[in-house]
Amino acid sequence: MKKIILSILAICASTAFAVAQTSSTTTTTTTMGTGTLTTYTPGSTFIVKETSGPVTYSYGDKVVYVTKSGKTLTEADLTTRMKVGIPVSVSYDTIEDKRIINRVEIDD
């Protein structure tokens, strides 16, 4: 009987240890970065030259492109307005060590 109880306790302890190893927490914060667009490939590459140097952003599930006055840009607008060298403001979430874009603002 004593061996059975010790075996059950050992199994419970190892299960609790395994669960503790697999759980993790991710902190997400939303931040704004501003600078000049240096590299732009839709859905792939988005690099902005900020005062601290070039910053690479990753694309999330959905990115909204707007003007400073708040107008949402269409896909057609993006092909003519998103150009290397324009000033941009990028709203992004930090997940682990990646900056995930959720909104890009450009001049009117």
N, C-alpha and C positions, 0 to 999 in steps of 0.2 A: 504494500500500500504506500509506503514511504517513497519507493522508487517511482511509482506512478505520479504522485504529487510533485516530486522534483522534476520529472520529465515534463509535466504540464507547465510548471513555472518556467522552465528553460525555454520551452516553445513560445510562451507568452512574452518573455523578455526579448527573444530574438526577433519576434514579429514587431514589437514596439520599436526596436532599434532600426529595423528595415524601414518602417513607416517614417521615422524621424529623418532618415537619410534621404528619402525621396521627396519630402515636402520642401518647398522653397517659397520665398516671398519676393515679389517684384514691385518696386516702387516706381510709379509713373508721375512725372511732373511736366507741366506744360510751360514752355518757355518761348521767348521771341528772340530771333537773331536777325540782324540787319547787315547788309553789305551789298557787294556787286556780284551778280551772277557770272561765274567764270566757266562753268561747264553745265550743259543742260541736254540730257537725252531723256525724253519722257519715259517714265516707268523704270528707268535704269540709273542714271547718274544726275545728281543735283549738287553742285559744289558752289559755295558762296565765299568770296573773299571778304572776310570780316576784319576788324581792327586787330584781332589776335592772330590772323593768318587764315589760310583756306580751311573751310569746314565742309565736310562731306555729310550729306543728309541721305537717309534711306526713305524709300517710298512705303507708305502704309496702305491699308485697304482702300482708303478714299482720300484724295487730296482736292481741296477746293482752291481755285484760283480766283482772286478778286482784285478789283482796283481799289485805290485809296478811298474813293467815294462809295464803295460797297457793292458795285456792280459785279455779279458773278460772270466770269469769262467762259465762253463756250469752247469746244474743241477747235472750231474754226478760228476763234480769237487767239487761241494759244499759238497756233502755227504762225501767225503774223506778229504777235506781240512779245512772245518769250524769246528774247535774243541775248546772247552773251554780251555782257557789259551794262545791262540795265540794273538800276537799284531795286533790290527786293527786301521784303521783310518776311521772315519765315517763322510761322508758329509750329512748334514741334513738341512731341512727347519724348522724354528720355526713358528708354526701356533698356535696362542693363547698361551697356556702353554705347548704344545706338541712338541716334537722333532721328525719329520717325516723323516725317512731315505730315501735317494735317491741314495746313492752310498756307498759301503763298499770296502775298499782297504786292502789287506793282503800281507804278504811277498811272494816273489817268492819262 
